[in-house]
Amino acid sequence: MMVVSCSSVVVPWPTSLSTTRLVLRPVETADVPAVSRLWTDPEVRRYLGGPVAAVEVARRMRGFEHVPGNFVVVSRTNGTLLGLVTVMPESDGGSRAEVSYRFLPEHWGHGYAREAVGAVVTWALREISPPAVTPCSVRLRPAGREQIMMGE
């Protein structure tokens, strides 16, 4: 493992994490088609501005493999790619990291996102120096309204 410096933040990378049901690891070239689906699937992108245009997907995918902080989430039982969890140190231009996630619709409703994000946040609080993660969740409420909950 090497340590990657992202501005003033130090990130140990590459790294893999595991939970009871999941393996979280760096993105590999073979993952690119499934990861690109996360940017183009209308259900995944419903509250994220809609599907991303093909030209933009191609731009994003160049060099996407092995980028520090991008974890693909795969099933421990069959190796199926379920989604992506990303840690972006200093996402606010300063002292905080952002953790985001996207999962393919056929894997929603099984608690995978909660399990994966929990593992990544635990890792980030322990390993990213300086630690700078603020918990934040977005909950969908009736009629598609979002409720954002933050805590420090």
URGIRA-V971187 format. One record per run of one state. SS is the DSSP state (alpha for helix, beta for strand, coil for the rest). FROM is the first residue (numbers start at 1). TO is the last residue. If there is no record, write none. Layout:
BEGIN
ss: <SS,SS>
from: <FROM,FROM>
to: <TO,TO>
END
This chain:
BEGIN
ss: <coil,beta,coil,beta,coil,beta,coil,beta,coil,alpha,coil,alpha,coil,beta,coil,beta,coil,beta,coil,alpha,coil,alpha,coil,beta,coil,beta,coil,beta,coil,alpha,coil,beta,coil>
from: <1,2,7,9,14,17,19,22,27,29,41,54,62,70,76,81,89,97,104,105,108,112,128,129,130,133,134,136,141,142,145,146,151>
to: <1,6,8,13,16,18,21,26,28,40,53,61,69,75,80,88,96,103,104,107,111,127,128,129,132,133,135,140,141,144,145,150,152>
END
